[in-house]
Amino acid sequence: MDAILSRCTLMYVRRKLLEEGPGLTLARTLQLASQCESVEEQMSAMSGAAKAETETVHRVAQKGGRNWKTKRETSNQRECRGQREKHHHGSDEYVRFVAVSATPKALTTREVEEASATDPELIEVRKAITNGRFENCKAYAAVANELCVVGYLVLRGTRIVLPRSLHARALTLAHEGHLGIVGTKQHLRTKVWWPGMDRAAEKHCKECHGCQIVSRPDPPELLRPTPLPDGPWRDLAVDLLGPLPSNHSILVVVDYYSRYYEYDILTSTTTEKVIDSLESIFSRHGLPVTLKSDNGPQFKSELFREYCENNGITHLRATAKWAQANGEVERQNAALMKRIRIAHSERGWTGKGAEKVCDCVQEHRPRHDRKEPGRTSL
């Protein structure tokens, strides 16, 4: 058995003999040995045939002046060459596919191409792409490496460069649904492009009436404090409070330096009555340097302008419909109105009620030294 095992070179035959173990008979051993010899002879014959075939191919390849590997791979090369011939124009087909898919749904490729054919700007762009000179279309020079031409269409990557005549229509289509500036830009960027497209989208959204109605108001400007005057009774603010339920109005004059205020109850708010009341107040404390008011008809009249010029007073007017610009006198008006309502709730507006209103206002006003107007004292 050891002699038979030494003759067996195939591993699976050796394994078979060892598996038989002690029960291995002589007849079984000879049977397996004959199988081993027949298998070895078949494998050697196959190996010799393969070697002869390889030598034949090598001689033929040398005779034809080509490598033997080239001869064996001829069928694969033929298949690849057929595929190349089949897809010889694959790049052109891909560009055409991009041009069609990049066209917005509400626009046809033919419509865009017809508009591009007559657009003067795109005519220059097509010439520039051909000769590489972008002097006449400098807006496209930065993206010159991304531009290509398919017929009359100009593409930037996978997006169509729209002619000027279709800009407004593309903006309207992209803004459908009122998605705002960001959403409109995103819609445009997926399909089309032209120089200044983002700025045009922002302008279109800001001019949209529907978007303006529901948009947030602009944030208010930062507050600028009024500089403190150099002395009392130099910079004043004037305003009319009312009319009250009794048809009276109150003329309020406030000093910016000391916040001391003077008031006068008026039955009429004409320019003449306002000027008479101011003259009465100025006769006690002197003329100011500046006088700030709102844009009421009394303060915009020609008569009031002449009065200020004749007395050397610089008249300043606050921003129209922006009461905060004259905030000092408005704050005093709010405090006065609070006490007036308290007096009205206690005694009413007629008879002794009017006296009560005056008493409340008088108590609220700080007293000042008559020698120096505007100086407050406790």
C-alpha positions, 0 to 999 in steps of 0.5 A: 500500500505504501508503494501505491501511495508513493505512486499517487500524485493526485491528492483526492486519490491519496485521500480515498486510500487513506479513508479506507483504513485497515479494511482496505483490500488488495482488489480495492487498492488495485482498482483505485491505483488504476483510476489514479493512473488513468486520471494522470494520463488524461491530465498529461494529455490535456496539458500537452495539447494546451502546450502545443496550441500555445506554441502554434498561436505563438508561431502564427503571431510571430509570423504575422508580426503581432503579439500572441495576446493580441491574437487571443483578445481579438474577439474582445477588441472587436466587441469594444470597437463595435461599441465605440462605433455605436457610441461615436456621437455619444457626447453630442447626444448627451449635450442635446439631452442636457439642452432639452432637459434644461429647458423650463417646462413652460418654454419649449426648446425650439422657442428658446433656440429661435429667440437665441438665434436673433438675440444680439448678445448671444450672437456675440457669445457664439462668435466668442466661443468659436474664436475665444475672444470675449471683448464684446461680451465681457460678462461671459468671460469669467465662465468662458470655459463652461460655455458650449454651443448646440445649434443656436443654443448656448449652454453653461454646463447643464443650464441654458443661457436664456436670451434677454427677451425671455428673462421676464418670462422666466422670472415670472415662471420661477416666482410662481407660488411666491416662494420668496427670493431664495426659492425663486433663485433656486428654481432659476438655477436648476434650469437657466442662467444669464449674467445678473440673474440673481439681482434680477430675481431679487428685484422681481420679488421686491416688486411683487405686490403680493409679496410686499403685502405679507412681507415683514416691514423693514427694521427701524433705524437705530435711535439717535439721541438729541444732543444736550443743549448748552444752556436752558431755554435754547432748544425748544419743542412745541406741539398741540395736544387735543382736541379735548372733549370740551373742544379745547386744545393745549399748546405745549412748549418743552425745553430740551435742557431742563424738560421744563414745559409751558402750556396754554389752553386754546379754543382755536388752533389757527396760526394767529392764535398759536403765534399769540400764545408763543409770544406770551410764553417767550415774553416771560422766558425769552426767545429760543435759538431753535424751535422744533415742531411737527408738520401741522398746518399751523407750523407749515404756514407762511405766517409762522415762517415769517414770525420765526425769521423776524425773531431769529428763531431756527424752525426745525420740523420733524419727519412727516407721520413720525411722532417719535422724531419729536419725542420730548414733547410727545412724552410730556403730552402723554404725562399731561393726558394721563392727569387730564383723564384723572381730572375728567373722571373726578369732575368732568370737563365743565364748570369746576372740572375745567379748573381741576384740569388746570390744577392737575396740570399746574401741580405736574409742572416743575417750578423753576427759578425766574432768574434763570428760565428752565432751572428746576427746583424742588 
